[in-house]
Each structure stands twice: as C-alpha cells, then as structure tokens.
C-alpha cells in the first residue's frame, strides 16, 4: 500500500503544533542547521515578521548534500515528541533553490480554495 500524498502546509502551520500526529505533509523552508550525528535538519521560514522553525528527521534521506541557506521542500510524516515539539520524518528532502517562493505560496492558497469548492459541491 502506498503512503498518502502529502498535503501542503506552511511552515508556520507546522510549527504551531495543530496538525495531528502521523499527518502526511509537504512543507518548505531555508536550511539553517544540519546535525548529521543526530540526523536533524532545521528549516526556517519568515511569516509576518516572525521566524518559524520546522524540525526534520533526515535518517531516511541520508546521505544528502546539505546546502545551508538554500530553500528545501520536505515530504514526510509528522511525529509529536514528548517535549511538545513536532518533527517531520522526511521521505523526500529536496533542494529547490531558485524556486519562486511567493508563487509557491499562491499556488498552495489556490489549491486549498479549489479543494474547498470541490468539497462544498460548488
């Protein structure tokens, strides 16, 4: 059986901690830290003048060439930790440096609107 397709969530939605444990998701951010010994990646994103962090477990995608400061998209499952934080267990971690971030955000908004229209039957 194939895993569920990942739903796009903004980094600030992931870091807010409102998504259920085990959610399959896609998100993005700039790689600001990579701790190879712990298989931990930290992605950051700026939204409304606040910096948001998404922690990523990179065990399943290693080895990979980490490019600090570059934009990445991650696909994986959300796992809540005992300390209240959340970690995305990455199945895919791709560098997308050069991607037009405002267009990606617009596409996510439009995809959500389309899916809402389909669900409401309009």
C-alpha positions as CSV (number, residue, x, y, z in Angstrom):
1,X,0.0,0.0,0.0
2,X,1.3,3.4,-0.9
3,X,1.6,6.2,1.6
4,X,-0.9,9.1,1.4
5,X,0.1,12.0,-0.8
6,X,1.4,14.9,1.3
7,X,-0.8,17.9,1.8
8,X,1.0,21.2,1.6
9,X,1.2,23.1,4.9
10,X,3.0,26.4,5.5
11,X,5.9,26.1,7.9
12,X,4.1,28.4,10.4
13,X,1.2,25.9,10.4
14,X,3.5,23.0,11.1
15,X,5.4,24.8,13.9
16,X,2.1,25.9,15.5
17,X,1.5,22.3,16.5
18,X,-2.1,22.0,15.4
19,X,-1.6,19.1,13.0
20,X,-2.4,15.6,14.1
21,X,0.3,13.1,14.8
22,X,1.1,10.9,11.7
23,X,-0.1,13.6,9.2
24,X,1.5,13.2,5.8
25,X,2.6,16.6,4.7
26,X,4.7,18.8,2.5
27,X,6.3,21.9,3.7
28,X,9.3,24.2,2.8
29,X,11.9,26.4,4.4
30,X,15.5,27.5,4.3
31,X,18.0,25.0,5.7
32,X,19.6,26.8,8.6
33,X,21.1,23.8,10.5
34,X,22.1,20.2,9.8
35,X,23.2,18.0,12.7
36,X,24.5,14.9,10.9
37,X,25.2,13.0,14.1
38,X,21.5,13.3,15.1
39,X,20.1,13.2,11.6
40,X,18.3,16.5,12.3
41,X,17.7,19.3,9.9
42,X,16.2,22.7,10.8
43,X,14.2,24.6,8.2
44,X,13.1,28.2,8.8
45,X,10.6,30.5,7.2
46,X,9.7,34.1,7.7
47,X,6.0,34.9,8.0
48,X,4.6,38.2,9.2
49,X,8.0,39.3,10.6
50,X,8.2,36.1,12.7
51,X,10.8,33.3,12.2
52,X,9.2,29.8,12.2
53,X,11.2,26.6,12.5
54,X,10.4,23.1,11.3
55,X,12.5,20.2,12.6
56,X,13.1,17.4,10.2
57,X,14.4,13.9,10.9
58,X,16.7,13.1,7.9
59,X,17.5,9.4,8.6
60,X,15.6,8.1,5.6
61,X,17.2,10.5,3.1
62,X,20.8,10.4,4.1
63,X,23.4,10.9,2.9
64,X,22.4,14.2,1.3
65,X,24.4,17.3,0.4
66,X,23.2,19.9,2.8
67,X,23.4,23.5,1.4
68,X,23.0,25.9,4.3
69,X,20.7,28.9,3.4
70,X,19.1,27.1,0.5
71,X,15.4,26.5,0.1
72,X,14.2,22.9,0.6
73,X,10.9,21.1,0.3
74,X,10.2,18.2,2.6
75,X,7.7,15.4,2.3
76,X,7.1,13.2,5.3
77,X,5.1,12.3,8.3
78,X,4.6,14.5,11.4
79,X,5.6,13.0,14.7
80,X,5.0,14.7,18.0
81,X,7.8,14.5,20.6
82,X,7.4,14.1,24.4
83,X,8.6,17.7,24.9
84,X,5.7,19.0,22.8
85,X,7.7,19.7,19.7
86,X,6.9,18.2,16.3
87,X,9.4,16.5,13.9
88,X,8.8,15.7,10.2
89,X,10.2,12.3,9.4
90,X,11.4,13.0,5.9
91,X,10.8,10.6,3.0
92,X,11.9,13.3,0.5
93,X,14.1,16.3,1.2
94,X,14.8,18.3,-2.0
95,X,16.8,21.4,-2.5
96,X,14.7,23.8,-4.6
97,X,16.9,26.9,-4.6
98,X,15.7,29.4,-7.2
99,X,12.0,28.4,-6.7
100,X,9.8,31.5,-6.7
101,X,8.5,31.3,-3.1
102,X,5.6,33.8,-3.5
103,X,4.3,31.8,-6.4
104,X,4.5,28.6,-4.4
105,X,2.6,30.2,-1.5
106,X,0.0,31.5,-4.0
107,X,-0.3,28.0,-5.6
108,X,-0.9,26.5,-2.1
109,X,-3.7,29.0,-1.4
110,X,-5.3,28.4,-4.8
111,X,-5.1,24.6,-4.3
112,X,-6.8,24.9,-1.0
113,X,-9.6,27.1,-2.4
114,X,-10.2,24.6,-5.2
115,X,-10.4,21.7,-2.8
116,X,-12.8,23.7,-0.6
117,X,-15.0,24.4,-3.6
118,X,-15.0,20.7,-4.6
119,X,-15.9,19.6,-1.0
120,X,-18.7,22.1,-0.8
121,X,-20.1,21.0,-4.1
122,X,-19.9,24.3,-6.0
